[in-house]
Each structure stands twice: as C-alpha cells, then as structure tokens.
C-alpha cells in the first residue's frame, strides 16, 4: 500500500510537470481528453490510499502533527498547482507558481520521510 501510494505520488508530480511544460509551450496537447482526466484519477487514488494508510496505521492529523502538516502542504500544493495551470497570466507567474508548487512537494516528501513537523 505504501509503495503504491509513493508511485502514484510520483506519477502525479510527473503529470503536473508535463502539463506545466505544455502550458509554457501553449501546446494543443493540453486539450487531449486523457490529459484532462488522468491527473484527477491518479490524485483520487492517491488520496484514497493516503486515507487508507492512515486508517490502517491508526493515525490521525490531530494527534500526529506531522500528518496534519503534510495535509496542509498538500492543500497548498493543490492551490499553487491550480494557480500555475489555470490562473497565472504570463510565463513568469507560471514559473513562479510551478516553483512554489514544487516547494510544497519538497516539504511533503520531507515530512513523509522524517515524520517531523516544521511549522506546527
């Protein structure tokens, strides 16, 4: 379960990076149905596996602050990713949004591997 969760996380990041690159190039590939649907499918399974792992390990984000911080970082990643792909009006803002999203991902990975909080 853990390895599948990590694999889906990697696929999600790869899809986001691919969509970001296509956005920078103003590519028509972004209109392909599979590219619009697959990130949502991957992210849904990623979330379900994360919840499944938390239930299986009997941990909750209130008792285990590292999990709460990881969830908050994921929410910020989603917002910065949405900003990057949908709201940013120029290349500079898209790049800044992408770098911010990757920063949140780096925090998620750090928290997941160390189980230590930074902000909470």
Beta strands, then each sheet from edge to edge (+ up, - down):
end
